[in-house]
């Protein structure tokens, strides 16, 4: 029996299931057509359903309202930061197996948001591509650098304060898991460095805000040319 050919990306490389090729088994992904006119908002919608979660994401790459409901209040608050400081219109509705813990919900929201971001960006013609932000929150200071490179990578240097691990129902270790899911499915490069901080809430929130500000700079329009000598991102 012949094996089905794996889907390939625009460079001809085989895409692993759930990472830019076919959705992972059990997942259902639907996407809306993007506005191609420069004067229109770049938008995408993603629906992802597995045996563990049901995630709906609607994303517009222009300032707008945020409507977030994941069942994890602190995570909702962080996604609101992504929307506000990223200059995004963002709707997220997620239902997951929170009776187990929040991991599946947080990670799958990251996957859905990453897929929506990749779709909304289109071929990336005219975007700035790079973004950098350093954000304070009282005693905490976090830095984020973004490259819309088409190559997923996360460097996460965040030494969280020792002792407390949870903020409400949110395990702070999920911060890295969320960002890794986001970059893998958006196919972007992200470096996060926490320079210092004492209060765990402040440190995590500074990370989300810095990431949002760096992303806002990277997705900004700067003409019509593709910001790459390769001719593709």
N, C-alpha and C positions, 0 to 999 in steps of 0.2 A: 504494500500500500504506500502510495506517495505521501510524503509529509507536506502539510500545508506550508507555503512560504511565509516567513515572518515579514511583517510590514517593515518598511524602511523609511528613514528620515530623508530630508532633502539632500543630504550628502551621500546617500546610498548606504548608510550604515544600518544594520538590523537594529530595530528598536525593541527593547525588552517589554514583555507584557506589563501594562499598567504604567509605563514610562514613555509616553509619547507615541506608542504604537497602539495596539489594541488595548482596551480596558482590561484590568485584572479580572480573573474569573469571578463571576458573581456580581461584577460592577456594571452599572448601566450609565453611560455618559451621553448626554445630549448637548448640542451646542447651537447657539444662535448665530446667524450671519452677522458679521461685523459691518459697521458703517465704513465704507472705503473713502468717502469724501472727507477731505481734511477738515471741513467745517463741522463735521458730525462727530459725536462722541464715539469712541471705540468701546464696544460693549461685547460681553459674552455671558452665556448662561451655561451652567454645568449641573447635571443631575447625576449623582453617584449613589447607587444602592447596593449594599452587600448584606450578608446575613448578620452583620454586626452594627451597621449604621445606615442611615438614610440622610444624605446631605444634598442640599440645594444651594447653589451659589449664583448670584447675579452680580456682575461687576461692570462698572463703567469707569473709564480712565479720565474722569473729569470730576471736579468737586460735586458732591451730592449728598443725599441722605444716607444714613447708616441704619439698618434694621437687622439686629443680630439676636439670634436665639439658638443657643447650643445646649442649654441645660447645665452649663458650667459658668456661673456668674462672673468669676474673675476673667475667664477666657473671653466671654462676651465683651467685657470692659477693654481687654487688649485688642480685640478685633475692631472695636470702635476707634481705638487709637490709630490702627492701621488705616482706617478709612479717613479719619479727620486729618491726620498729619501727612497721609499719602496723597491727599487731594483726590479721593476716590468716592464713587457712589457704590455702596456695598450692601447687599442683602445676603444673609446667611441664615439658613434654617437647618438644624441638624438634630436628629434623634439617634441616640446610640445606646449601647449596653452599659449605661452608667452604674448599674448594679454591680458590674465587675470592677470597673474604674473608668477614668476619663480618657485613657490612652487612645482607644480606637476612635473615639469621637474627635479628639484634637488632631490626631494624625490625618484622619480622612478629610477633615475640613482643610488642612494644609494641602492635601492632594487636590481637592476640588478648587481651592483658590489658585493654586499653581496652574492647573489646567485652564482656568478661566483667564488668568493673566497672559498665558502664552497665546491663547486664541485672540484676546482683545488686542494684543500688540501686533498681530499679523506678521508681515515681513519685516517690521521694525524700521522701515524707511522713514527718515526724518526725525527719529528719536535721538536724544542726547547720548544714550547708551550707558554712560557712567554716572554714578551718583555717590555722594559722600556726605555724611552728617555726623556731628558730635553733639549729643544731647545730654544736658544735665537734668537731674530731678533731685533737688536739694543736695544732699551729700553724695549722690551717685552720679557717675558719668559713664556713658556708653557711646561707642563709635560703631558705625556701620558703613560699609563700602559695597556698592552694587555694580555689577557689569552684566548687561543683557547679552551675554556672549553666545548663548545657544549651547553652552557646555555647563551642566549642573555641577556645582561645587559649593560646599559650605565649610568655612573655617570658623569655629565657635570657641572663642577664648573668653569664658565667663566663669570666674571663680566666685560662685554664689556664697554669701555669708554662711558660716557654719551654724548648725543648730536647727532652726526652723526649716522644714522642707515643703510644707503645704501653705498656700494662700487660699483660704476657703477650701474648696474641693479640688483646687488646681495644684497638681504636683509640679514643682518648678522645673524638674527634669524634662517635662513635656515641652518646655520652651524650645530646646534644641530639636526635639522630635518634630515639632510643628514646622520650624524653619527648614529642617532637612527635607521634609515632605514638600514644602513649598518650592524650594530651589530645584529639587529633582524633577518636578512636574512642570514648572515654569521654564526649566532649562536656563537658569541664570546662575551667576556666581555671586556669592555673598560672604563677606568677612565681617564678623562681629567681635568686637573687643570691649570687654568691660574693664575700664581703667581702675575704678574703685567704687566702693559703696558699702554702707553698713546695713541699711534697711532693705530686706529682701523684696518687698513690694516695690520700692523705688528702683532697685536694680533691674528687675524684670520689666517694669514699665518703661524704663529708659531704653532698654534693648528694643522693645517693640516700637517706641517712638523714633529711635534713631534709624531703624530699618525702614520705617514708613517714610521718613524724610529723605533718606538716600534713594529709595525707590521713586519717590516723587520727582527728584532731580533726573533720574535715569530715563523715565518715561516721557519727560517733557519734549515737546516738538521743537526742533531746531532746523527747520527747512524740509527738504524732500529727499536728500541723498541718504543712502544706506551708510551708516557709520562703520564701515569695514572695507579694507582693501581686498578681501576675499570675494566680495560680491554676494555674500549670504551670511546670515546670523541665525 
